[in-house]
Amino acid sequence: KHEDLEKKYHEKVALGGNSSFVIKFCRDWMIRKPDPLFDFVVYREAMQLDNAYSHLNKDIPKLLIGIPGPKRTAWEGGLYPVVFDWKGGPKKPPLCKLPGGFHLPNGYPSGTISLSTLNEEEGWRPEFSIPELMFDIQQLFAHPNLNSPAQSVAYRCYMSNKVEYDRIATELAHKFTPERFAESANSHTSTQWVRTQGVLVEDSLQEPKEAPAEPPLAEGNKDPVHKKPCSCSCCAWGTATGPWDRRLQMRFLWGIGG
């Protein structure tokens, strides 16, 4: 199974095509996950494995990403389905969508995520890697950008009643558990990703290992957005590997500066 996948990967990347950068990401992910993303999961469309030539210049690459709730936040314990859709091609930011109506200040009612690194007119740059975008989305759960809300309901709740906001986040964490990821992903996406359309990239990991130890947080750590004490896992990984950049986004996995 692995040899066949490796052969198709090299064939398709050699020929080019819209999906070659997604195939390369999946190949890198199979070899080794970045430590800060150990709890993330990645599904790719089966057609990108099976139709190595027929859809080479026609397919629109997509990934289904399971974004874990940051530890030591009300979102902890959840695994939230986000579809990455490169409708504009590899040089454009992907359209990233949570389930419609998801209660997050930086998610539109449709589920589309509002993030500067996903906006060509703000922070997007073609050299951004898929893992960095994944981490940027995760940190919105711990540190929503309240200067640019995408929906009024979650934003007003966060601003006026943080206790209620955290209660709803905990409720969603209990709904979107890792054990129910297949059910939640299939019910909130247009295709049956997990059962029929998707292939779990983790199934081909070459180096299965135990979860990495989380870096210790500096005493008195404050989150970069609200300047309040914070002990979430996003801060732990971020402050251990590089500073938050000037746009308050995390640029750390491969040294991309802000």
N, C-alpha and C positions, 0 to 999 in steps of 0.2 A: 504493500500500500504506500509506504513512504517513498520507495524508489520511483514508483509511477508518478507520484505527485512532484517529486524533485525533477524528473525528466520533463514533465509538462511545464513546470515553472521556468526552466531554462529555455525551452522552446519558445514560450510565449514572450518572455522578456527579450529574447534575441530578436523577435519579430516586431516588437514594439506594441502599440495599441493603448487604448484608453485605460485598461485595467492593469497594466504592467506595474505601476507603482503600488497598487493594492496587493498584487501578488508578492512583490518584494517585501512589503510590510508583513504579510502573513508568513512568509518564509523566515524572516528575522524573528518573528514572534514564536514560531515553532522551535527555533534554535534556543532562544532564551528570552523570557520576559524580563523587562526592566524591573528591578526590585520594587520601586514605588508603585508599580502597576500589577503586582502579583495577584491581587484579588479581582482584577478585571477579567472579563471573558470576551472572546471575539468569535463571532460566527461570520462565515463568508457564504455567498450564494453558491449552491452546488453547480450552477451553470458555468461559473468561472473555473471550475475544475474540469468539467466534462466536455465543454465545448471550446476547446483550446484555440480553434481556428475560425469556426463559423461566425462567432460574434466578436471577432477581434477588434473591428473598427466600429461596431454598432452598439456594444453593450455599455450601459451606464453603471459603473462600478458602485457597489453598495456594501456596507458592512453593518452588522448588528452588534453593538457593543453593550456589554453589561457593565454599567458604572456603579461601583459599590459606594454606599453612603460613607462619608468620612467618619473615622472612628472618633469617639468621644463627642459626637454631636447627636441631635435627635434623629438624624437620618441613618445612624449606624445600624447595620443588620440588613438593610435593603440592598437589592441589586436591580438597578433601574435600566430598562431597555431604551437605548438611543440608536436610531438608525442614522448612519452617515451615508449621504447620497451625493455623489459627485456629478450632478447634472451638467455643470459647466465645464467639466474636464479637470485634469490633474493640476492645472495652474490656477484654478479658482477655488475658493473655500467651499467645503462641502456644506450641504444643507443638513443640519443635525436636528433630529426631532425626538422628543419624549412623547409619551402618550398624550393625546389631546386632553386639555383641561388640567394638566399636571400642576400642582400647587407650588410654584416656584416663581419668585419675582422676575427672574430673567428668562422665563419661558412664556411665549405667546399662548393665547387660548388654544391655538391649533397644535401646540406642542413644540413648535419651532423654537430653538434656543437662540437667545440674543446674547452675543459675546463679541467683544471687539476683535478678537483674533479670527472670528468667522465673518468679519465685515470688511469688504475690500476698501471701503472709504475710511476705515479706522485702523485697526491693528494688523490686518491680514498681510502675510508675506508668503510667497510661494514656497520658500524653503522651510516653513514650519512642518514638523513631522507629525504623523498621525498620533504617536504616543503623547506628544506635547498637547495636542488638541484634546485628547482624552483626559489628561490631567487638568487642563484648564476648565473643562466642563465639570469635573468632580469638585473643584474648589468653589464653584458657584453654590453648591449645597452648603458648604461651610461659611463662605463669604460672598453672599449675593451682592451684586453691584446695584446699590440703591440709588445711584445717580442716573441710572438708565434702565428703569423697570420696563418690562414688556407686558405685564398684565396688572390690572388695578387690584384684583381681589387679594392675591398673595402679598402684594406690596403693602396694601393698607393694613392687612392682618399683621405683617411683620412690624410695621411702624407703630401700630396702636395697641397690639396685644401679643407680645412675643411669646407669652406662655401658651396662648391658643395656637400660635404658629407652630411652636415646637410640638404641641399635642397632635396637630394634623401631620407633621413630619413623621412622628413616631407611628401614627396610624398607617401612613403610607409605607413605612419600613416593614411593618407587619404584613402588609398586603403584598409587597414586592420582594418576597424572600427569595434567596437563591434556589431553594427547593421548588418554588413556584415560577421560576424564571421562564420555563417553556410555555406555561399557561399564560402568563402576563404578556410575554412578547408576542405570542401568536394572536392574542385577543386585541392587541393594540397596534398591529401592523397589517398592511394590506395583503401580505403573503404569509404563508405558514412557515416562517423561517426555521423554527427549531425542529419541527417534525419532518418536513419534506424539502423545503427550499434551502436550508442552511446546513453547513458543515462546521462543527465545533473545531476551531483551529487547535485548541488545547489537546485534542485527542492525539495529535502528532508531535507533541513536545518531546524533544530529544533528551532534555535534561530535567526530568521531574525532580522536584526538591521540596524541602519544607519551606514554609513561609519565612521570608527574611526578617531579621530583627529590626524593629523600627528604631531609627536614630533617636537619641534622647533630645528633648527640647531644652533650650537654654532657660534658665530661671527668669521669670518675668516676661516671657515671650508675649508679644502682642500681635494680633492679626494686622495685616498691612492695610486693610480697607477701613475698619472701624476703630483701630487703635485701642482695642480692648484686650484684656488677657485672654489667651486662647491656647488650648492644648490639643487641637484636632490633628489628625494624621497628616493632613495637607501641610500644615505648618511644620510638623516634624520632618517630613521628607524635604520640604522646600528649604527650610533654614539650614539643613544639614548639607545640602548640595549646591546652594547658590542663593543669592538674594532675590527678592521680588524685584521686578524691573519697574521702570518709571510709570508704566501703564497699569501697574498692580496686577500683572499677569505672571504666571509662573513660567520661567524660561530656564530649564535646568538640565534636562536629560542629556542633551548633547551640546551644551554651552552656547546656546543662541542668546545673545544679549538683547537688552531692551533699549 
